[in-house]
């Protein structure tokens, strides 16, 4: 092996917004697991990315479902941001995904294959990109409030019941 193999897993966040200019196409680069995090891709799209690229190496996951889980997450990102997603995998599944989340092309796992297609390059922002995680947070607060309301009601009744007995 090389000394580079020893560095695997030692990832350090860089500076910037994750946008790379490639001959006039602004790519949001979300390396492998980063596609799972809402804010990282959103930041790049808000900064002007017109296509999302997901370079990945899934060799450590072998023939498990992880590479397909990553493909599913990438489809969600495509719809969420209205962007074409290009997955370039050295050992997992490479794919071209439309802004509607449709997988136009996909390689087999552990297969060397070149995928080519015409892709949509978009600059408009979807509602999901603009509002971000605000709806998720609001719904979580509502659900937690509803779930814990009976506990608070029971506690208040218990305290009131103890006060009237003394």
N, C-alpha and C positions, 0 to 999 in steps of 0.2 A: 504494500500500500504506500501511499504518499503521506506527507505531513499534512496535506489538506484533509485527509480522512479523519485525523485527530481533532480537527476543528468542527466536525459535524455536531450539531446540537448547540454550539456556542453562538447563538444569534444575538446580535445587539441591534436595537432599533437605530435606524439612521435618522438624519435630519431631512426635513422636506415633507412634501405632501404625497409622495408616491407616484407622481406623474412623470412619465418619460416621453419626450418628443421623438417620434420616429418618422422622419420625412413628412412632417406636417400632421401626422396622426398622433394625437395625445393619448398615450396608454396609461391606464390605472394599473399598476403592477401590484398584484396581491400574491406574494409567493406562498405556495401551498396552503398551510393552515390559516394564513391571514384572511382567506376568503370567508372564514367562519365568523369573523368579527365585523359587525355592522359599521362601526365608526371608521375603520381603516379604509374601506372601499368608498364609503360616502364622502370622506374628506377628499379623496382623489377625484371623484366625479364632480364634486362642487368646485374643485380647483381647475376644472376644464377638461378632464379626461373624456374622450369620446368612444373609447373601446376599453374593455377590461381584459387584461392578460393574467393568466394564472400559470406561471412556470412551477413545475413540481417534480419531485422525485419520491415515488411511493414504494421504493424497493424494500424498505424495512417492514412494510405491511404485507409483503408477499402477495398471495392470491386471495386475500381477505376482501371483505366488502368495503373497506375504508376508501379505496380509490373511487368506488361508485357513490359513496356518501359525499365525497368531495365534488363529484360531478353534480349531484343533486343540489348541494349548496351553491354551486356556480350557476345553476339554472335559476335558483331563487334570486341571486344577485343580478342576473340578466333582466329578469322581470322587474325587480325592485327599482333598478336604475334605468331601465329602458336602453340597455347597452348590449352590444355583441360581446360575448365572452369567448376568449380563446384559451384553451387549456393545452399547454405543452408539457407533456409528461415524459420523463426519461424511461420510466418503467410501468407507470400506471396507464390510465386511459387518457388519451389526448382527444380533444373535441372542439367543435365549432358550434356555438349556441347562439341562437337569434335573440334579439331583445324581447321576444315573446316567450323565451324559455324553451324553445324547440331545439332539440339536438339535431343539427343538420348533418353532421358527420361525426363519427366516433371511431377511434382505433380500438383494437383488441388490447387487452392487458398484456404487458411484456412483448409488444409487437412494434417493430420499427416500421413506421408508416408516415408518409407526408400527406397532410390534409390541405386541400386548397378549395377556396370558394370565394364568391363575392360577398362582402359583408356590409352591414349597415353601420354607418359612422354617424352618431348622433350627438348633438350638443345641448338639447333641451333637457330640463330637469323634471323628473317625475314628482308627483306629490310625495311619494315615499322618500325621495332624496331630500326634498325641501324640509319636511317636518321631522325627519329622522326618527329617533326613538321616543318622541313625545307621546304618541298614542299608546305604546307599550307601557310606559311608565304610568300614564293616567289609568289605564286598565288595571295594572297591578295594584295601584293605590285603591281603586274601587273594590277590587276583589278582596284585598286584605282587609279593608274596612268592613265589608259585608261578612267576611269569615270570622273576624274577631268581635263584631258587634254583640253576638250572643254571650260571649265571655264577659264583656264589660257589663252587660245587662244583668247577668247572673251575679257578678261581683257586687254590683250596686244593690241588688235585692238582698243579698246576704248581709251586707253592711247595714242596710236599713233595718233588716229584721233583727240584728243583734242590738242595734241602738234602742229599739222600742222595748226590748226585754229588760234592759237595765234601768 
